[in-house]
Amino acid sequence: METVIKKVVGDAAYKTEQEFNSVEDAYHDRNPITEVKATVTDIRVNNKTYRLKYEPKNADTNDNDNTVSDNTDASK
């Protein structure tokens, strides 16, 4: 059985929110009263690649690089 590795490269926009007791604590990032909450607002995929994972079976295996690229442009 073959194992395929998929790698996706892109950009993401996000925002975070966290609560503090004072403006000074928030400015200096000290003593937060809640955990930081991150929200992804936009994702752009620049490139996808697929390759077979190397799994040696015996000494006679072939070391071909089986990489396939799917260059996508989300701005179109």
C-alpha positions, 0 to 999 in steps of 0.5 A: 500500500502506498502512503502519500504526503500532501503539503499545502503552503499558503497565507492566513489572516487572523485576529486574536482577543484576550482580556486584561484588567487594565490598559497598562497590563494589556499594553505590556501583555501582563497578567491576562485574565483569559486565554488568548482566542485566535480566529482565522478570517481568511486563507489563501492556498499558494501551492499544493504538492503530493509525494509518495512516502519512501517505504523501503521494501528490500535492497532492490527498491528504486529511489525515484522522486515522485513529487507532483505539484498543483500550483493554485492561485486563489486570486483568480 
